[in-house]
């Protein structure tokens, strides 16, 4: 799916960030978990280069997602905040239950 536009959705945690890339129709086109360390941001950007037209949705930019959102915005990326409550509701409706997983949270951002 290289060259497509995509939205990269993140479920951030202290030790890892789970990313799910979706196309314009909302279909998953990629998934990756990044361990948080000094090289995380570079790895993340290199992975996302396959979608030259991209937008990032980060859960909780006022909390655990703050540093990631600031780094992305500082690099000139298009970033939006996703409150955690709507993503939890979307996950509940989409899965017919409250099966919390990082990829599910990222997909429903």
SEGU-743367 format. One line per 5 residues: number of its first residue (from 1); their letters; for each residue z, x, y of N, C-alpha, C, CB. Coordinates in nm, 3 decimals, padded with zeros to 5 digits. Glycine has a CB too. Layout:
N
NUM) a) Z X Y Z X Y Z X Y Z X Y  ...
# end
This chain:
109
1) xxxxx) 00.000 00.081 -00.119 00.000 00.000 00.000 00.000 00.086 00.126 00.119 -00.093 00.000  -00.044 00.208 00.114 -00.044 00.298 00.229 -00.138 00.245 00.336 -00.086 00.439 00.186  -00.096 00.258 00.460 -00.177 00.217 00.572 -00.150 00.076 00.620 -00.319 00.229 00.536  -00.074 -00.001 00.546 -00.042 -00.137 00.587 00.069 -00.136 00.690 -00.001 -00.221 00.466  00.084 -00.251 00.755 00.201 -00.267 00.840 00.314 -00.314 00.750 00.175 -00.368 00.958
6) xxxxx) 00.433 -00.287 00.791 00.547 -00.327 00.709 00.674 -00.338 00.790 00.567 -00.229 00.597  00.764 -00.412 00.735 00.897 -00.423 00.793 00.991 -00.355 00.694 00.939 -00.575 00.821  01.071 -00.265 00.742 01.166 -00.196 00.656 01.303 -00.251 00.688 01.160 -00.040 00.676  01.366 -00.306 00.587 01.496 -00.371 00.605 01.603 -00.285 00.540 01.496 -00.514 00.543  01.714 -00.268 00.613 01.821 -00.181 00.566 01.952 -00.254 00.547 01.841 -00.068 00.663
11) xxxxx) 02.019 -00.221 00.438 02.157 -00.260 00.414 02.237 -00.130 00.419 02.175 -00.338 00.275  02.298 -00.097 00.533 02.367 00.031 00.548 02.511 00.029 00.497 02.366 00.072 00.693  02.553 00.142 00.444 02.691 00.163 00.400 02.734 00.302 00.446 02.704 00.149 00.244  02.859 00.336 00.427 02.908 00.467 00.470 02.837 00.580 00.396 03.058 00.477 00.449  02.816 00.565 00.266 02.760 00.675 00.187 02.613 00.659 00.151 02.839 00.690 00.062
16) xxxxx) 02.554 00.541 00.175 02.413 00.522 00.143 02.353 00.410 00.227 02.396 00.490 -00.006  02.220 00.415 00.239 02.144 00.309 00.304 02.038 00.263 00.203 02.077 00.359 00.440  02.035 00.135 00.173 01.934 00.081 00.084 01.824 00.020 00.171 01.994 -00.024 -00.015  01.701 00.061 00.146 01.587 00.012 00.223 01.491 -00.064 00.133 01.514 00.129 00.292  01.440 -00.174 00.185 01.337 -00.251 00.118 01.226 -00.273 00.220 01.392 -00.387 00.061
21) xxxxx) 01.104 -00.236 00.183 00.988 -00.257 00.271 00.916 -00.383 00.226 00.892 -00.134 00.269  00.879 -00.465 00.322 00.806 -00.588 00.292 00.680 -00.594 00.378 00.895 -00.712 00.317  00.577 -00.661 00.325 00.454 -00.678 00.402 00.465 -00.800 00.492 00.332 -00.691 00.308  00.357 -00.832 00.561 00.358 -00.943 00.656 00.389 -01.077 00.590 00.225 -00.952 00.726  00.359 -01.090 00.462 00.386 -01.214 00.390 00.527 -01.218 00.331 00.284 -01.233 00.279
26) xxxxx) 00.603 -01.110 00.348 00.739 -01.105 00.296 00.750 -01.054 00.154 00.798 -01.238 00.304  00.640 -01.000 00.099 00.643 -00.946 -00.038 00.693 -00.802 -00.037 00.503 -00.954 -00.102  00.780 -00.771 -00.132 00.835 -00.636 -00.141 00.724 -00.538 -00.177 00.949 -00.630 -00.245  00.710 -00.431 -00.097 00.609 -00.329 -00.123 00.670 -00.190 -00.143 00.510 -00.325 -00.008  00.802 -00.182 -00.133 00.869 -00.055 -00.154 01.020 -00.071 -00.149 00.825 00.047 -00.051
31) xxxxx) 01.090 00.020 -00.215 01.236 00.016 -00.216 01.287 00.158 -00.237 01.291 -00.081 -00.326  01.393 00.192 -00.164 01.452 00.325 -00.182 01.596 00.324 -00.133 01.370 00.432 -00.106  01.678 00.403 -00.199 01.817 00.421 -00.159 01.832 00.563 -00.107 01.916 00.393 -00.277  01.888 00.575 00.013 01.907 00.705 00.076 02.055 00.739 00.079 01.848 00.706 00.219  02.092 00.855 00.027 02.228 00.903 00.038 02.246 00.954 00.180 02.259 01.016 -00.069
36) xxxxx) 02.356 00.915 00.244 02.380 00.955 00.383 02.431 01.098 00.388 02.481 00.858 00.452  02.352 01.183 00.454 02.390 01.323 00.478 02.306 01.373 00.595 02.368 01.413 00.348  02.309 01.501 00.621 02.238 01.556 00.737 02.087 01.537 00.729 02.269 01.704 00.750  02.030 01.524 00.612 01.885 01.510 00.597 01.836 01.368 00.581 01.841 01.590 00.482  01.925 01.271 00.585 01.888 01.132 00.558 01.780 01.080 00.651 02.009 01.044 00.567
41) xxxxx) 01.796 01.099 00.781 01.702 01.043 00.876 01.561 01.098 00.855 01.750 01.070 01.018  01.549 01.226 00.832 01.418 01.286 00.807 01.353 01.231 00.681 01.430 01.436 00.795  01.432 01.215 00.576 01.380 01.157 00.450 01.332 01.015 00.473 01.488 01.160 00.340  01.410 00.940 00.546 01.378 00.801 00.575 01.247 00.790 00.651 01.491 00.735 00.654  01.231 00.868 00.755 01.109 00.865 00.836 00.988 00.907 00.753 01.123 00.955 00.960
46) xxxxx) 01.002 01.012 00.672 00.891 01.055 00.587 00.850 00.945 00.490 00.929 01.183 00.509  00.947 00.875 00.432 00.917 00.765 00.339 00.843 00.653 00.413 01.047 00.711 00.275  00.881 00.625 00.535 00.823 00.513 00.611 00.689 00.545 00.675 00.919 00.470 00.718  00.646 00.670 00.673 00.518 00.707 00.733 00.401 00.637 00.666 00.499 00.857 00.726  00.419 00.588 00.544 00.311 00.519 00.475 00.280 00.383 00.538 00.346 00.500 00.329
51) xxxxx) 00.367 00.336 00.627 00.344 00.213 00.703 00.337 00.249 00.851 00.458 00.107 00.675  00.218 00.284 00.900 00.208 00.329 01.039 00.248 00.223 01.142 00.067 00.373 01.067  00.230 00.097 01.109 00.274 -00.011 01.197 00.397 -00.072 01.131 00.161 -00.120 01.220  00.514 -00.035 01.180 00.637 -00.077 01.113 00.742 -00.124 01.212 00.692 00.036 01.030  00.833 -00.201 01.159 00.948 -00.249 01.236 01.068 -00.237 01.142 00.928 -00.399 01.289
56) xxxxx) 01.180 -00.198 01.199 01.302 -00.181 01.121 01.401 -00.292 01.150 01.365 -00.045 01.149  01.455 -00.353 01.047 01.561 -00.452 01.059 01.685 -00.390 00.997 01.522 -00.590 00.988  01.788 -00.373 01.077 01.910 -00.305 01.031 02.026 -00.403 01.040 01.938 -00.177 01.116  02.094 -00.421 00.928 02.211 -00.509 00.928 02.327 -00.441 00.999 02.251 -00.546 00.784  02.391 -00.515 01.088 02.515 -00.469 01.151 02.500 -00.349 01.242 02.613 -00.437 01.047
61) xxxxx) 02.412 -00.359 01.342 02.395 -00.245 01.432 02.517 -00.220 01.520 02.273 -00.267 01.520  02.612 -00.310 01.518 02.737 -00.288 01.590 02.843 -00.225 01.501 02.788 -00.418 01.648  02.811 -00.206 01.375 02.908 -00.152 01.279 02.846 -00.036 01.201 02.957 -00.261 01.183  02.838 -00.053 01.068 02.788 00.054 00.982 02.642 00.091 01.009 02.803 00.014 00.838  02.564 -00.001 01.062 02.424 00.027 01.091 02.399 00.088 01.227 02.347 -00.098 01.080
66) xxxxx) 02.504 00.107 01.305 02.488 00.155 01.443 02.418 00.290 01.453 02.622 00.164 01.509  02.465 00.389 01.381 02.407 00.524 01.390 02.261 00.522 01.348 02.486 00.624 01.303  02.232 00.453 01.238 02.094 00.444 01.191 02.004 00.378 01.296 02.087 00.366 01.059  02.050 00.267 01.353 01.972 00.196 01.454 01.951 00.284 01.577 02.044 00.064 01.495  02.052 00.359 01.619 02.038 00.447 01.735 01.940 00.559 01.707 02.175 00.505 01.774
71) xxxxx) 01.945 00.615 01.587 01.852 00.722 01.551 01.708 00.671 01.552 01.887 00.782 01.413  01.687 00.553 01.494 01.553 00.495 01.489 01.502 00.465 01.630 01.553 00.367 01.405  01.585 00.401 01.711 01.545 00.369 01.849 01.517 00.497 01.928 01.655 00.285 01.919  01.600 00.599 01.908 01.582 00.727 01.977 01.453 00.796 01.939 01.697 00.817 01.947  01.402 00.765 01.819 01.276 00.823 01.773 01.157 00.736 01.813 01.279 00.841 01.620
76) xxxxx) 01.184 00.631 01.892 01.077 00.545 01.940 01.036 00.436 01.843 00.959 00.628 01.970  01.117 00.412 01.741 01.085 00.308 01.643 01.128 00.171 01.695 01.154 00.338 01.508  01.064 00.068 01.645 01.095 -00.071 01.679 01.209 -00.115 01.587 00.968 -00.165 01.663  01.325 -00.147 01.645 01.444 -00.179 01.566 01.502 -00.313 01.611 01.550 -00.068 01.580  01.538 -00.396 01.514 01.608 -00.521 01.544 01.736 -00.527 01.463 01.517 -00.645 01.513
81) xxxxx) 01.836 -00.594 01.520 01.964 -00.614 01.452 01.955 -00.740 01.367 02.081 -00.625 01.555  02.018 -00.732 01.251 02.030 -00.849 01.165 02.179 -00.867 01.138 01.947 -00.834 01.031  02.238 -00.975 01.189 02.379 -01.001 01.159 02.399 -01.020 01.009 02.430 -01.125 01.237  02.513 -00.979 00.957 02.536 -00.986 00.813 02.551 -01.129 00.762 02.659 -00.907 00.777  02.600 -01.222 00.843 02.621 -01.359 00.797 02.491 -01.429 00.757 02.690 -01.440 00.904
86) xxxxx) 02.384 -01.425 00.839 02.259 -01.489 00.796 02.200 -01.428 00.670 02.159 -01.483 00.906  02.211 -01.295 00.653 02.154 -01.235 00.534 02.232 -01.278 00.410 02.153 -01.083 00.545  02.363 -01.297 00.424 02.443 -01.345 00.310 02.402 -01.488 00.274 02.594 -01.339 00.342  02.378 -01.571 00.375 02.333 -01.709 00.349 02.196 -01.710 00.283 02.328 -01.789 00.480  02.105 -01.627 00.331 01.971 -01.621 00.273 01.976 -01.575 00.129 01.881 -01.527 00.355
91) xxxxx) 02.062 -01.478 00.101 02.077 -01.430 -00.037 02.128 -01.541 -00.126 02.171 -01.309 -00.042  02.226 -01.616 -00.077 02.284 -01.725 -00.154 02.179 -01.831 -00.187 02.400 -01.788 -00.077  02.097 -01.867 -00.089 01.994 -01.969 -00.110 01.881 -01.918 -00.198 01.939 -02.015 00.023  01.843 -01.793 -00.182 01.730 -01.738 -00.256 01.761 -01.712 -00.403 01.684 -01.610 -00.192  01.886 -01.685 -00.434 01.920 -01.647 -00.572 01.997 -01.755 -00.646 01.998 -01.520 -00.572
96) xxxxx) 02.023 -01.866 -00.579 02.101 -01.975 -00.639 02.239 -01.928 -00.682 02.027 -02.034 -00.760  02.291 -01.831 -00.610 02.424 -01.780 -00.638 02.454 -01.664 -00.546 02.438 -01.738 -00.784  02.577 -01.620 -00.546 02.617 -01.512 -00.455 02.619 -01.380 -00.530 02.755 -01.541 -00.393  02.500 -01.335 -00.575 02.488 -01.209 -00.648 02.463 -01.098 -00.548 02.374 -01.216 -00.754  02.568 -01.033 -00.503 02.555 -00.931 -00.399 02.507 -00.800 -00.459 02.688 -00.911 -00.326
101) xxxxx) 02.392 -00.756 -00.412 02.343 -00.622 -00.444 02.285 -00.566 -00.316 02.236 -00.625 -00.560  02.284 -00.435 -00.303 02.229 -00.373 -00.183 02.081 -00.405 -00.165 02.249 -00.223 -00.188  01.997 -00.396 -00.271 01.856 -00.432 -00.252 01.837 -00.579 -00.213 01.778 -00.402 -00.379  01.917 -00.669 -00.269 01.908 -00.810 -00.232 01.947 -00.829 -00.086 01.998 -00.897 -00.323  02.052 -00.761 -00.042 02.092 -00.770 00.098 01.983 -00.718 00.189 02.222 -00.691 00.122
106) xxxx) 01.925 -00.604 00.154 01.818 -00.547 00.238 01.697 -00.639 00.242 01.777 -00.408 00.186  01.660 -00.696 00.129 01.544 -00.784 00.124 01.565 -00.908 00.209 01.514 -00.824 -00.020  01.687 -00.958 00.216 01.714 -01.080 00.291 01.754 -01.054 00.435 01.821 -01.158 00.223  01.738 -00.931 00.484 01.768 -00.899 00.624 01.674 -00.975 00.713 01.759 -00.747 00.650
# end
